[in-house]
Amino acid sequence: MRTVTPTEQYRFGEFSLDVPARQLIRGDTEIKLQPKVFDTLMYLVRHSDRVISKEELLAEVWAGTVVTDNVLARVISALRKALGDSPQVSRYIRAVLRVGYRFVADVDTLGDSERGRSLAVLPFETLPPTGRDDGLGLGLGLGLGMAETLIARLSTLSHLIVRPLSAVRDIAATESNPLAMARHLKVDAYLEGTAQQSGERIRVTVRLLSTRDEAPYWTATFDERFSDVFSLQDSICERIVDGLAPQLKVSGPITPRTNGEAYREYLEGRLFLGRSTPADTERARDRFEQALDKDPAYAPAWAGIAECHEHFGTMGNDPAGHFRAADRASKRALALRPEQANAMNVQAKIAWQFDWDWDRAEQIFEDAIHQHPGSADLHISYSDYCCYLNREERSIEQAEHALVIDPVSPWVNTLLAQAYYMAGHSDSALRQIDRTLEFAPEFGFARFFSGVIRLLRGDVEQGLAEVERAVASGRPDFVGAFGLFLGLYGQTVAANEILAKILAEGNRAPAIARASVYLGLGQMDEAVGAFEQCIAERDWHVLILYSDPHLAESRKHPEIQRLLGQLNLP
């Protein structure tokens, strides 16, 4: 094997490989490997551009030692287990019949200039004022505002992964130690700062630190005369970015300006929206509307309104009304700010979930991701789209990309589990959803997919219990799904009880709820009639007939095939 250089490091998927230190790292956790397992991984990664024959691997890794193919097979098996891979999935190692193996994941070689490629910008701490206090109003607004502006600017650097504000804010709500926050966010480095008022001036001190050992990479202090909070943020952030990356000037728009009250309402709206329950989505819409009352031209708040209506539309109640409202609000946001990422995401979802214009949806996703490669929301929405169109590899790829950007998002982690589940990789799906529930035990979607995955694996009792827990989150679409699974797994009495409650609600219950329970109970004529209504109402949940592994047998039925033919699927 070739000589190890002092700086030889690689990154692939969720992993980094530090050759001199002989470490395989996922996030901030080292994966222990036996010496020959590490050597095999190192050789495959170094030569990922070609297929490596078994003879070459044996000669290079076991130089001078006579071993059999069985030894190599055991090492490959151990390596796949460490990477969470399998011969069926082959996300990292692919066997080439009667030849050898190839490392198939994209591999980035990290040079000295690429150390610390993932970064968290923490909310700046505001210190008590010195001297005369002119009441400039420093506090949460400035601390979060500085973080948001810096995140927006730094996210445009192609070599840098910057954790989104939502992830930073959620951690900051429960953790105050900067190093602990950075390690929880699984980043290589973090930026912290303080702001202190002295008369009419503001002093901002900034430090860039290593997450591994708290070693300082860079420090700076800035003094600015206060004019207004947004001018202050822009001025200081410009100087910080120039100091962090003097060779990579950032261009393009920075965080849109608004007044402090509208900005605070907007931030609270983002917080509620991330919880993905009907009640919290209602609270989020209220906050965004209050932000627009204070600043009618604030594009992010219009995009937030659009996201709320899209969420309501996916829950099955009046999808046409909500998607039309989402369309109006997202177009208003784009008129004010043509490249607003969240508004572009909503436009793609409307094309997919309501217009059923599959090609247009994909084009919007691709264009938006090209403009905003650091948006976890865009990548995970694209993954969701690919899931329901049976594009399994693309769905997993996009979800894993989103996870690199925002590794502690319950939504991202859950939809990665969904991608594995839809692709039939139940082992990977179960590991992923269990990992999600460790840090987000109350997240309804995680409970739902925990149940669905367990049912597919034959754990009926726990699977149904998990889906029932998800129903408690208040989402009406979970009720019908619960009835579906009760019926599919022989709990017909309980399924009929749910059906009776749905029918008692009349038109208030979405058609997809009736359709799902009828299908689970095997009442095909009634199920087909309800699914026909779903299609007439443009309820995108009808796509479960096309993609959900639990319905593999149902989709063979001629009437289900006829229904799917009406969707003009690609």
C-alpha positions, 0 to 999 in steps of 0.5 A, spaced: 500 500 500 502 507 498 505 511 504 500 515 508 500 522 508 500 526 514 493 530 512 490 524 508 482 525 509 476 523 506 469 524 507 463 520 504 456 519 506 455 521 513 462 518 514 469 521 515 475 517 514 482 520 517 487 515 515 493 518 519 489 517 525 486 511 523 479 513 525 472 512 521 468 517 524 460 518 523 458 525 526 462 526 532 462 518 534 468 514 532 466 507 529 471 502 532 474 497 526 479 491 526 486 493 523 484 489 517 477 492 516 480 499 516 485 497 511 480 494 506 476 500 507 482 505 506 484 501 500 477 501 497 476 508 498 483 510 495 481 507 489 473 508 488 474 510 481 474 502 479 473 495 481 478 492 485 479 485 484 479 480 490 486 478 488 488 485 488 485 486 495 488 480 498 495 482 495 495 489 498 491 488 505 494 481 506 501 482 503 506 476 504 500 472 508 496 467 505 489 467 506 482 465 503 477 468 499 473 467 506 477 471 510 476 477 505 468 476 505 468 476 513 472 483 513 467 485 507 461 483 512 464 487 518 465 493 514 458 493 511 456 492 518 460 498 521 457 502 515 450 500 516 450 497 509 448 491 506 449 487 499 442 488 498 442 496 499 450 497 497 450 504 498 457 504 500 460 497 497 458 493 491 460 486 489 461 485 482 460 478 481 466 473 480 470 479 480 471 483 486 468 490 490 467 497 488 466 503 493 460 506 490 459 512 494 461 519 492 468 520 496 471 527 497 478 528 499 479 533 504 485 538 503 488 542 509 484 548 506 477 544 507 478 542 515 472 544 519 467 543 513 461 543 518 460 549 522 455 551 527 453 559 528 451 559 535 446 565 538 451 571 540 450 572 547 448 579 549 452 582 555 450 587 560 451 594 557 457 599 560 457 606 561 451 610 559 445 605 557 441 608 551 436 603 551 438 600 544 434 594 545 439 588 545 437 581 546 434 575 543 433 579 537 440 581 536 443 574 538 439 570 533 439 575 528 446 575 528 446 568 527 441 568 522 445 573 518 451 569 518 448 562 517 445 565 510 451 568 508 456 562 510 451 557 507 453 560 500 460 558 500 460 551 496 465 548 501 462 549 507 456 545 511 452 550 515 447 548 520 440 551 519 438 556 524 432 551 526 437 546 529 441 551 532 435 555 536 432 548 538 439 546 541 439 553 544 433 552 548 435 546 552 443 547 552 447 553 554 454 550 554 457 552 547 461 546 546 456 541 548 451 545 543 456 544 537 457 537 539 450 535 539 449 539 532 455 534 530 460 539 527 467 540 526 467 547 528 463 553 531 462 560 531 460 564 538 460 571 540 458 576 544 455 583 543 456 589 548 453 596 548 457 602 551 454 608 550 452 609 542 457 603 540 456 596 540 462 591 541 462 584 538 467 579 539 467 573 535 471 566 536 471 560 531 473 554 535 474 546 534 469 542 536 474 536 538 478 540 543 476 547 543 482 550 540 481 557 537 482 557 529 480 565 529 478 571 533 476 578 532 473 584 535 469 589 532 466 596 534 460 599 530 456 605 531 449 603 532 444 606 527 439 600 527 439 593 529 439 590 521 444 595 519 449 593 525 448 586 523 449 587 516 456 591 517 458 586 522 457 580 519 460 582 512 466 583 516 466 577 520 465 573 513 471 577 510 475 575 516 473 567 516 474 566 508 478 572 505 479 568 499 471 566 498 467 573 498 460 572 499 455 575 494 448 575 493 442 578 498 443 577 505 437 576 510 431 581 508 430 587 513 424 588 517 422 591 523 424 587 530 417 586 532 416 582 525 422 579 526 420 576 532 414 574 530 417 570 524 422 566 528 416 564 533 412 562 527 418 557 525 419 554 531 411 552 531 412 550 524 417 545 525 413 541 530 408 538 525 402 538 529 395 541 527 395 545 533 402 548 532 401 549 525 395 554 526 400 557 531 405 558 526 400 561 521 398 566 527 405 568 528 406 569 520 400 573 520 402 578 525 409 579 522 405 581 516 401 586 520 407 589 522 411 588 515 406 587 509 413 586 505 416 581 509 418 575 504 420 570 509 413 571 513 409 570 506 413 563 505 411 561 512 404 562 511 405 558 504 408 553 508 402 552 513 397 552 508 401 546 504 401 543 511 394 543 512 393 541 505 397 535 506 392 533 512 386 531 508 381 537 510 380 541 504 386 540 500 384 545 494 383 551 498 389 550 502 393 549 496 390 555 492 392 559 499 399 556 499 400 558 491 398 565 492 402 566 499 408 563 495 408 567 489 407 573 493 414 571 497 417 570 490 415 576 487 418 580 493 424 575 493 425 571 487 429 566 490 426 565 496 428 558 498 422 556 502 417 559 497 420 555 491 419 549 496 412 550 496 411 551 489 414 544 488 410 541 493 404 544 490 406 541 483 407 534 486 401 534 491 396 538 488 397 539 481 400 532 480 405 535 474 410 530 476 415 533 471 414 540 473 415 538 480 422 535 479 424 541 475 422 546 481 426 541 486 432 541 481 432 548 480 431 550 487 437 545 490 441 548 485 440 555 487 440 553 495 444 547 496 445 548 503 437 547 504 435 541 508 428 543 507 429 542 499 433 536 499 428 532 504 422 535 500 425 532 494 426 525 498 419 525 500 417 526 492 421 521 490 419 516 495 412 516 493 414 515 485 418 509 487 425 512 486 428 509 491 435 510 490 434 518 489 430 518 495 435 515 500 440 520 496 437 526 498 435 524 505 442 523 506 444 529 504 439 533 508 441 529 514 449 532 513 446 539 513 441 538 519 443 532 523 438 533 529 432 535 525 426 530 527 423 531 520 429 530 516 431 523 520 424 521 520 424 522 512 430 518 512 427 512 515 421 513 511 426 513 505 429 506 507 422 503 509 419 505 502 425 502 498 424 495 502 430 496 507 427 495 513 433 494 517 436 500 516 429 503 517 428 501 524 435 503 526 434 510 523 427 511 526 430 508 533 435 513 533 430 519 531 426 517 537 432 517 542 432 525 541 425 526 539 421 521 543 414 526 542 415 527 535 408 524 532 411 522 525 417 518 528 412 514 532 408 513 526 414 510 522 416 507 528 410 503 528 409 502 520 416 499 520 415 494 525 409 492 522 412 490 516 417 486 520 412 482 523 412 486 530 404 487 530 403 488 537 408 494 538 407 496 531 400 498 532 401 501 539 406 506 536 401 508 530 396 509 536 401 513 539 402 517 533 394 518 532 394 522 539 398 528 535 392 530 532 393 529 525 387 526 521 391 522 516 394 518 522 387 516 524 385 513 517 392 509 517 391 506 524 384 503 521 388 501 515 393 497 519 388 494 524 384 491 518 391 489 515 393 485 521 387 482 523 384 487 528 377 487 524 373 489 531 378 495 532 378 497 525 370 497 524 370 502 530 375 507 527 371 506 521 364 508 524 367 514 528 370 516 521 363 515 518 360 519 523 364 525 522 361 526 515 364 530 510 369 533 516 373 527 515 377 526 509 375 521 504 382 518 504 381 516 512 375 512 509 378 509 503 384 507 508 380 503 513 375 500 507 382 497 504 384 494 510 378 491 512 378 488 504 372 492 502 374 493 495 368 496 492 367 501 498 375 503 498 375 504 490 369 509 491 372 513 496 379 513 493 375 515 487 373 521 491 380 522 493 382 523 486 377 528 485 379 532 491 386 531 489 388 528 495 395 526 494 395 520 499 392 516 494 399 515 492 400 510 497 397 505 493 403 506 488 408 506 493 407 503 500 410 496 501 404 494 505 400 495 499 404 491 495 398 485 494 392 490 494 396 494 488 395 488 484 387 488 484 385 490 477 381 496 480 387 499 484 391 499 477 385 502 474 385 508 479 393 508 478 392 509 471 388 516 472 394 519 475 399 519 469 405 517 473 411 517 470 
